[in-house]
Amino acid sequence: MPKLIYLDSNIYLDYYLQTNSFRKDVAFDILRRVVLCEFRIAISEPLLFELEKKIKDKDLKEILFWLKPKAELIRLGEDDIKESKKYNIHYPDNLHFHLAKKHRAVLVSNDRELQEFGAILPQAL
């Protein structure tokens, strides 16, 4: 079974906003590898909420269309927000970290603070 990965919102935004060509190419490669079934992808409700604020609805639906067959939707449990506050990281990164850990997914992020907690850089996949 393919490894489960949880992509921080910055990976999707690197792909969508295309402001940094290296990071855009790395993000595209990860998403391509998900579509090719090398990875399964964890998508949480808080992640979708973040992306909906920054990606046009039509474009987000298109991205999710390609990922959906390889995706596992993570819903918030009753204690997830409370548990995430135990991590000294700003919100919502603490919630992403908690959900990835809870579901045994590899957290992938460009965020240095999350890397200090064990997230890996996207190019390390």
N, C-alpha and C positions, 0 to 999 in steps of 0.2 A: 504494500500500500504506500502511495506517495506521502512524503513528509507534509505535515500541516504547517503552513506559515501564516502569520498575521502581519499584514503590511500596515505600517503606520500611515496616517493620512498624507504625510509628506511624500511618500512614494507615488501615490496616485496623483498628487498635485504636480510633482516633477514631470510625470508623463503628460498630464493634461495642459499645464501652463507652459511647458517647454521653454522656461526661462534660462536654463543652464543645459547646454547640449550634452555634456557628459552625463549629468544626472538623468536627463530625459532618456538617453540611450540605455542606461542601466535599468531604469524603471520599465521601459518598453521590453527589454530582454526578460525581466522577471515575469511580467504579465504574459509575454509570449510563451514562456516556459510553463506557466500555469495552464494556459490553453492547450498546450501539448501534453498535459497530464504528468509533468515532472513533479509538480506540487499540487496539493489541495490548498485552498485558501480559506482562512477564517475571516468572516465579515461580521462585525458586530453592529448593533443598533447605534451605539454612540459614534462609531466610525461613519456610518451612513449619514447621521445627523451632521457631522462635521463636513463631509463631502457635499451634501446638499446646499450648504451655505456658500460654497466656492466654485462648484461646477454646475454649468447649465443643466437643467433637468433632462433635456434631450440627450446631451452628451453623457451624463451619468448613466442614464438608462442603457445607452449603447455599450458603455464599458462593462456594466453589470451583465448585460445580455451575453457577452462573450465569456465572462467569468462564472456565471451562474451554475453551469453544469459541473464545475469543479469547486464550488463554494459550499461552505458550511456556515449557516447563519447562527450567530451566537446571540442569544437573547439575554438581557440582564436578569439576574436572579435577585431575590429580595435583599440579600446582603452584599451584593457586588459593589455598590457605591461605598458603603461603609468599609468594606474590606480594602478597597483601593486607597482609602485615605491613610492606611498604614504605611504607604510608601511615600517617602519624602520627595515627590516629583509633582510638578504643577498639573492641574486638571486641564485637559482630559487624558494627558499621557499616563497618569497613574492608573486610570481606568483601563486603558489599552494594555498596559503592562500586566495588570491583575488578570484581565480576561485571557490574554495569551498564556500566562502561566497556568491559570486554572484549567485551560483546555489543552495544555501540553503542546502549544504551538510555538514555533520559533518566531520571535518578534524581530521584524526587520525595519530598521529606521535609520535616518540620517541624523537624528537628534542625539547630540553628545550625552545629554543627561540620561536618556534611555540606554545608551550604550554602556554607561557606567553601571547600569543595573543588569546588563547581560544581553541587550539587543545587539543584533549584528548589522553591519553595514550591508546594503543591498549587493554590492559587488563581491561580497564574501560568499554568496550563495552558490 
